[in-house]
């Protein structure tokens, strides 16, 4: 088993602390203590706390893009409505269930009102970036006559906004995660029923 590099251990420890305590309440010394090193040793790897945050964001953005996708990284366009629903559930399953992404979401929820960079990141992942990706996907599906012709941005919003709310409920009330997962499936089935071409 490959040993995790100190640089990455610092990022994972910072993510844990940022999601629990918030950015302002997390000191370099707390991060170092969580990693098991002395505070000044952090500076051999990062310039400071903001550099840790920027590196953490870059790492999580890469992970998110690889597993969820974005408008530049769509993988393939679904060939059927069933495939579309399965693809949506795969993406939502990743964002709901990945422990690191859950921590990032918790952290962003707390910090979005204090930090402009985090506010922009939160808007991107809760709405604008996902809406842009789904609008592009739906446009391509309209070209294949899988989805009725309609405003793709509005249709994407109809997918993304309710799912985002249900994910937030699952984050706040973990005992309702299975319920929200079921509701997301019902929501996607309803979307396909309303807008899919028979």
C-alpha positions as CSV (number, residue, x, y, z in Angstrom):
1,X,0.0,0.0,0.0
2,X,1.4,3.4,-1.0
3,X,2.2,5.7,1.8
4,X,0.4,9.1,1.6
5,X,2.8,11.9,1.2
6,X,3.1,14.5,3.9
7,X,1.9,17.2,1.5
8,X,-1.3,15.3,0.9
9,X,-1.8,14.4,4.6
10,X,-1.7,18.1,5.3
11,X,-4.5,18.7,2.7
12,X,-6.7,15.9,4.1
13,X,-6.1,17.1,7.7
14,X,-7.0,20.7,6.7
15,X,-10.1,19.5,4.9
16,X,-11.2,17.7,8.1
17,X,-10.6,20.7,10.3
18,X,-12.0,23.2,7.8
19,X,-15.3,21.2,7.6
20,X,-15.5,20.9,11.3
21,X,-14.2,24.2,12.6
22,X,-14.3,26.5,9.6
23,X,-11.4,28.2,7.9
24,X,-10.9,31.1,10.4
25,X,-10.9,28.8,13.4
26,X,-8.3,26.4,11.9
27,X,-4.7,27.4,12.5
28,X,-1.6,26.1,10.9
29,X,-0.6,24.6,14.3
30,X,-3.9,22.7,14.4
31,X,-3.3,21.3,10.9
32,X,0.2,20.3,11.9
33,X,-0.9,18.7,15.1
34,X,-3.5,16.6,13.2
35,X,-0.8,15.5,10.8
36,X,1.7,14.7,13.6
37,X,4.3,17.3,12.7
38,X,5.4,20.6,14.1
39,X,3.7,23.8,12.9
40,X,6.8,25.3,11.1
41,X,7.1,22.0,9.1
42,X,4.0,23.0,7.2
43,X,5.9,25.8,5.5
44,X,8.2,23.2,3.8
45,X,5.1,22.2,1.8
46,X,2.9,25.3,1.7
47,X,3.3,29.0,1.9
48,X,0.5,29.3,4.5
49,X,-3.1,28.5,5.2
50,X,-4.4,30.2,2.0
51,X,-2.0,28.1,-0.1
52,X,-3.4,25.0,1.7
53,X,-6.9,26.1,0.8
54,X,-6.0,26.8,-2.8
55,X,-4.3,23.4,-3.1
56,X,-7.2,21.7,-1.5
57,X,-9.7,23.4,-3.9
58,X,-7.6,22.4,-6.9
59,X,-7.4,18.8,-5.7
60,X,-11.1,18.6,-5.1
61,X,-12.0,20.3,-8.3
62,X,-9.9,17.7,-10.2
63,X,-11.6,14.9,-8.3
64,X,-15.0,16.4,-9.0
65,X,-14.3,16.9,-12.7
66,X,-13.0,13.4,-13.1
67,X,-16.0,11.7,-11.3
68,X,-18.9,14.1,-11.8
69,X,-17.9,15.9,-15.0
70,X,-18.4,19.4,-16.2
71,X,-19.4,21.1,-19.5
72,X,-15.8,20.5,-20.8
73,X,-15.7,16.8,-19.7
74,X,-19.1,15.2,-20.5
75,X,-17.8,11.7,-21.2
76,X,-20.5,10.5,-23.6
77,X,-24.0,11.6,-24.3
78,X,-26.6,9.1,-23.2
79,X,-28.2,7.1,-26.0
80,X,-31.5,6.5,-24.2
81,X,-33.7,8.0,-21.5
82,X,-32.8,5.0,-19.2
83,X,-29.1,5.6,-19.8
84,X,-29.7,9.3,-19.0
85,X,-31.3,8.5,-15.7
86,X,-28.6,6.0,-14.8
87,X,-25.9,8.6,-15.7
88,X,-27.6,11.2,-13.5
89,X,-27.8,8.8,-10.6
90,X,-24.2,7.9,-11.0
91,X,-23.1,11.5,-10.8
92,X,-25.4,12.3,-7.9
93,X,-24.3,9.1,-6.1
94,X,-20.7,10.3,-6.3
95,X,-21.4,13.7,-4.9
96,X,-23.7,12.5,-2.2
97,X,-21.6,9.5,-1.0
98,X,-17.9,10.5,-1.4
99,X,-16.6,11.4,2.1
100,X,-14.2,14.1,0.9
101,X,-16.8,15.7,-1.3
102,X,-19.2,15.7,1.6
103,X,-16.6,17.5,3.7
104,X,-15.9,20.0,1.0
105,X,-19.7,20.7,0.7
106,X,-20.0,21.1,4.5
107,X,-17.0,23.5,4.5
108,X,-18.3,25.5,1.6
109,X,-21.8,25.8,3.2
110,X,-20.2,27.3,6.3
111,X,-17.7,29.6,4.5
112,X,-19.7,30.9,1.5
113,X,-20.9,33.9,3.4
114,X,-17.4,34.9,4.6
115,X,-15.2,34.1,1.6
116,X,-15.8,35.3,-2.0
117,X,-13.7,32.5,-3.5
118,X,-15.7,29.9,-1.6
119,X,-19.0,31.6,-2.5
120,X,-18.1,31.3,-6.2
121,X,-17.1,27.7,-5.8
122,X,-20.3,26.9,-3.9
123,X,-22.5,28.5,-6.6
124,X,-20.6,26.6,-9.3
125,X,-21.1,23.2,-7.7
126,X,-24.6,23.8,-6.4
127,X,-26.0,25.4,-9.5
128,X,-24.2,27.2,-12.3
129,X,-21.6,24.6,-13.3
130,X,-24.0,21.7,-13.1
131,X,-26.7,23.7,-14.9
132,X,-24.2,24.5,-17.7
133,X,-23.2,20.8,-18.0
134,X,-26.7,19.5,-18.0
135,X,-27.9,22.2,-20.5
136,X,-25.2,21.0,-22.9
137,X,-26.1,17.4,-22.4
138,X,-29.8,18.0,-22.9
139,X,-29.1,20.0,-26.1
140,X,-27.2,17.0,-27.5
141,X,-30.1,14.7,-26.4
142,X,-32.6,17.0,-28.2
143,X,-30.5,16.6,-31.3
144,X,-30.9,12.8,-30.9
145,X,-34.7,13.2,-30.4
146,X,-34.5,11.8,-26.9
147,X,-35.7,15.0,-25.1
148,X,-38.5,17.4,-26.3
149,X,-37.3,20.7,-27.7
150,X,-37.3,23.2,-25.0
151,X,-35.0,25.8,-23.4
152,X,-32.0,23.6,-22.3
153,X,-31.0,26.0,-19.5
154,X,-34.4,25.9,-18.0
155,X,-34.6,22.1,-18.3
156,X,-31.2,21.8,-16.7
157,X,-32.4,24.0,-13.8
158,X,-35.4,21.7,-13.4
159,X,-32.9,18.8,-12.8
160,X,-30.2,20.6,-10.8
161,X,-32.1,22.8,-8.3
162,X,-34.3,20.1,-6.7
163,X,-31.4,17.6,-6.5
164,X,-29.2,20.2,-4.8
165,X,-31.9,20.8,-2.2
166,X,-32.3,17.1,-1.5
167,X,-28.5,16.7,-1.2
168,X,-28.4,19.5,1.3
169,X,-31.2,17.9,3.3
170,X,-29.2,14.6,3.4
171,X,-26.1,16.6,4.5
172,X,-28.0,18.3,7.3
173,X,-30.0,15.2,8.3
174,X,-27.9,12.1,7.5
175,X,-30.7,9.8,8.7
176,X,-32.7,11.0,5.7
177,X,-30.1,10.1,3.1
178,X,-31.9,7.0,1.9
179,X,-35.1,8.9,1.7
180,X,-33.5,11.7,-0.3
181,X,-31.8,9.2,-2.6
182,X,-35.2,7.6,-3.4
183,X,-36.7,11.1,-4.0
184,X,-33.9,12.0,-6.4
185,X,-34.7,8.8,-8.3
186,X,-38.4,9.7,-8.4
187,X,-37.6,13.3,-9.5
188,X,-35.4,12.0,-12.4
189,X,-38.1,9.6,-13.5
190,X,-40.7,12.4,-13.4
191,X,-38.4,14.6,-15.5
192,X,-37.9,11.8,-18.1
193,X,-41.6,11.1,-18.1
194,X,-42.5,14.8,-18.8
195,X,-39.7,15.8,-21.2
196,X,-38.6,12.5,-22.8
197,X,-39.6,11.6,-26.3
198,X,-41.8,8.5,-26.4
